[in-house]
Amino acid sequence: MVVSHVSRFLSIAVLAAILAVPVPSFAVPRKGKPAPPLQVVTTSGQKVTLANYRGYVLVLEFFATWCEGCTESLPHLINYNKQYGKQGLQILGLNPGVRGDTLDVVRQFMREKQINFPVALVDDDLLLDYGISPIPAIFIIDRKGVLVQKFVGFNPEIKKEIDATLRSLLAQ
């Protein structure tokens, strides 16, 4: 009986000690707050930072060539770029370069899908900064660099919300 109480006490003490240790937390981007910084190089070799997009409405899409939801969203992003590009919209595709998405594979995918906006391969740090899991993940950032919306996945309802958000931001 004494062994049982000691064992239970030790289990509780170990659990308390584990819970007391600080766990590193990652800042997940929040609506109404500045978007996390980004510094990438596009597939064409252009260095890009968030500051390059100051004054524009920016859509970031984290995608992969093998992702079904991503291939559903891409035609809409291509259309947004055609439709709203002259009104101050910019789009940047961000690929984590996993599961065989090498630079050459992404470039080929861009040609096949006729992607009309820049794309960059990104590292794990940027994925963590933006709290990416799963993809597609779409972020809409206003002209001042503030995160307005984040969407995970893609479907007709998300498309409607993106449409409304873009029209609203571009009218400002």
SULTAPE-V257409 format. One record per pair of residues at least 12 apart in sequence whose ideal C-beta (glycine too) atoms are under 8 Angstrom apart, sorted by sequence separation. I is the first residue (numbers start at 1). J is the second residue. D is the distance in Angstrom with one decimal. If there is no record, write none. Layout:
i=I j=J d=D
i=I j=J d=D
//
This chain:
i=37 j=49 d=7.0
i=38 j=50 d=5.2
i=61 j=73 d=6.5
i=138 j=150 d=7.2
i=139 j=151 d=7.9
i=149 j=161 d=7.1
i=37 j=50 d=5.5
i=61 j=74 d=7.9
i=106 j=119 d=6.2
i=137 j=150 d=6.9
i=138 j=151 d=4.4
i=149 j=162 d=7.5
i=77 j=91 d=5.5
i=137 j=151 d=7.2
i=138 j=152 d=7.9
i=35 j=50 d=6.1
i=106 j=121 d=6.4
i=136 j=151 d=8.0
i=137 j=152 d=5.4
i=61 j=77 d=6.0
i=77 j=93 d=7.6
i=136 j=152 d=7.5
i=138 j=154 d=7.3
i=149 j=165 d=5.2
i=136 j=153 d=6.6
i=148 j=165 d=6.3
i=59 j=77 d=6.6
i=103 j=121 d=6.2
i=134 j=152 d=6.6
i=136 j=154 d=5.5
i=134 j=153 d=7.5
i=101 j=121 d=7.4
i=138 j=158 d=7.6
i=59 j=80 d=6.8
i=148 j=169 d=6.5
i=38 j=60 d=7.8
i=93 j=115 d=6.6
i=140 j=162 d=7.0
i=35 j=58 d=8.0
i=93 j=117 d=6.3
i=95 j=119 d=6.2
i=97 j=121 d=4.2
i=138 j=162 d=6.8
i=35 j=60 d=8.0
i=92 j=117 d=6.6
i=93 j=118 d=7.0
i=94 j=119 d=7.4
i=95 j=120 d=7.2
i=96 j=121 d=7.4
i=97 j=122 d=7.2
i=140 j=165 d=5.4
i=91 j=117 d=4.0
i=92 j=118 d=5.7
i=93 j=119 d=3.8
i=94 j=120 d=5.8
i=95 j=121 d=5.2
i=96 j=122 d=5.8
i=140 j=166 d=7.0
i=143 j=169 d=7.4
i=57 j=84 d=7.8
i=90 j=117 d=7.5
i=91 j=118 d=7.9
i=92 j=119 d=7.5
i=93 j=120 d=7.3
i=94 j=121 d=8.0
i=95 j=122 d=6.8
i=142 j=169 d=5.7
i=92 j=120 d=7.0
i=94 j=122 d=4.8
i=96 j=124 d=7.6
i=140 j=169 d=7.1
i=143 j=172 d=7.4
i=59 j=89 d=7.0
i=61 j=91 d=7.2
i=63 j=93 d=5.9
i=65 j=95 d=7.4
i=142 j=172 d=7.9
i=57 j=88 d=5.7
i=58 j=89 d=7.9
i=59 j=90 d=7.4
i=60 j=91 d=7.9
i=61 j=92 d=7.7
i=63 j=94 d=7.3
i=64 j=95 d=6.1
i=96 j=127 d=5.8
i=56 j=88 d=5.2
i=57 j=89 d=5.1
i=58 j=90 d=5.1
i=59 j=91 d=4.7
i=60 j=92 d=5.4
i=61 j=93 d=5.4
i=62 j=94 d=4.9
i=63 j=95 d=6.1
i=64 j=96 d=6.7
i=94 j=126 d=7.1
i=55 j=88 d=7.4
i=56 j=89 d=6.8
i=57 j=90 d=7.1
i=58 j=91 d=7.5
i=59 j=92 d=7.4
i=61 j=94 d=6.8
i=62 j=95 d=7.6
i=66 j=99 d=5.8
i=56 j=90 d=4.4
i=58 j=92 d=6.7
i=60 j=94 d=6.0
i=62 j=96 d=6.9
i=64 j=98 d=6.9
i=66 j=100 d=7.5
i=82 j=116 d=6.8
i=64 j=99 d=6.7
i=66 j=101 d=7.3
i=78 j=113 d=7.5
i=81 j=116 d=5.2
i=65 j=101 d=5.4
i=78 j=114 d=6.8
i=81 j=117 d=5.1
i=96 j=132 d=7.4
i=53 j=90 d=5.3
i=64 j=101 d=5.6
i=78 j=115 d=6.3
i=75 j=113 d=7.9
i=78 j=116 d=5.5
i=53 j=92 d=7.5
i=74 j=113 d=5.6
i=78 j=117 d=7.5
i=96 j=135 d=7.6
i=65 j=105 d=6.1
i=77 j=117 d=6.9
i=65 j=106 d=6.5
i=74 j=115 d=6.7
i=71 j=113 d=7.6
i=48 j=92 d=6.9
i=65 j=109 d=4.3
i=40 j=92 d=7.9
i=40 j=94 d=6.9
i=88 j=143 d=7.1
i=38 j=94 d=7.9
i=43 j=103 d=6.4
i=62 j=122 d=7.6
i=43 j=106 d=6.0
i=73 j=136 d=5.3
i=43 j=107 d=5.4
i=62 j=127 d=7.3
i=70 j=135 d=6.2
i=73 j=138 d=6.8
i=69 j=135 d=7.3
i=70 j=136 d=4.5
i=43 j=110 d=6.7
i=69 j=136 d=4.9
i=62 j=130 d=6.9
i=67 j=135 d=5.4
i=67 j=136 d=6.3
i=48 j=118 d=6.8
i=60 j=130 d=7.8
i=62 j=132 d=5.0
i=64 j=135 d=5.8
i=46 j=118 d=6.7
i=48 j=120 d=6.7
i=63 j=135 d=5.8
i=62 j=135 d=5.1
i=63 j=136 d=5.1
i=44 j=118 d=7.0
i=62 j=136 d=6.5
i=43 j=118 d=7.4
i=61 j=136 d=5.8
i=62 j=137 d=4.4
i=42 j=118 d=4.3
i=43 j=119 d=5.2
i=61 j=137 d=7.3
i=62 j=138 d=7.8
i=42 j=119 d=6.3
i=43 j=120 d=6.7
i=61 j=138 d=5.0
i=89 j=166 d=6.6
i=42 j=120 d=4.8
i=43 j=121 d=7.4
i=60 j=138 d=7.1
i=61 j=139 d=7.9
i=76 j=154 d=7.8
i=41 j=120 d=6.0
i=59 j=138 d=6.5
i=60 j=139 d=4.3
i=40 j=120 d=3.7
i=59 j=139 d=7.2
i=40 j=121 d=7.8
i=58 j=139 d=7.9
i=59 j=140 d=5.6
i=60 j=141 d=6.9
i=73 j=154 d=3.9
i=89 j=170 d=6.3
i=40 j=122 d=5.8
i=58 j=140 d=7.4
i=59 j=141 d=7.8
i=72 j=154 d=5.1
i=80 j=162 d=7.8
i=84 j=166 d=6.3
i=88 j=170 d=5.9
i=57 j=140 d=7.1
i=58 j=141 d=4.3
i=72 j=155 d=8.0
i=76 j=159 d=5.9
i=87 j=170 d=4.8
i=38 j=122 d=7.9
i=57 j=141 d=7.2
i=69 j=153 d=5.3
i=70 j=154 d=7.5
i=57 j=142 d=6.2
i=69 j=154 d=4.6
i=40 j=126 d=7.3
i=57 j=143 d=6.1
i=76 j=162 d=7.5
i=80 j=166 d=6.5
i=84 j=170 d=5.8
i=56 j=143 d=6.2
i=38 j=126 d=6.0
i=53 j=141 d=7.2
i=55 j=143 d=5.4
i=54 j=143 d=7.3
i=36 j=126 d=7.9
i=54 j=144 d=7.5
i=38 j=129 d=7.6
i=50 j=141 d=7.7
i=54 j=145 d=6.1
i=37 j=129 d=7.6
i=53 j=145 d=7.6
i=36 j=129 d=4.2
i=36 j=130 d=5.9
i=51 j=145 d=8.0
i=50 j=145 d=6.0
i=29 j=129 d=7.7
i=29 j=130 d=5.9
i=26 j=128 d=5.3
i=27 j=129 d=7.5
i=29 j=131 d=6.3
i=26 j=129 d=7.6
i=28 j=131 d=3.8
i=59 j=162 d=7.8
i=35 j=139 d=6.8
i=26 j=131 d=6.7
i=35 j=141 d=4.7
i=59 j=166 d=7.5
i=57 j=166 d=6.6
i=29 j=139 d=7.1
i=35 j=145 d=5.7
i=34 j=145 d=5.4
i=35 j=146 d=6.9
i=34 j=146 d=5.8
i=35 j=147 d=4.7
i=57 j=169 d=4.6
i=33 j=146 d=6.8
i=34 j=147 d=7.3
i=57 j=170 d=5.8
i=32 j=146 d=6.5
i=33 j=147 d=6.0
i=32 j=147 d=7.1
i=31 j=147 d=5.7
i=30 j=147 d=6.8
i=31 j=148 d=6.5
i=29 j=147 d=5.0
i=31 j=149 d=6.7
i=31 j=150 d=7.1
i=29 j=150 d=6.8
//
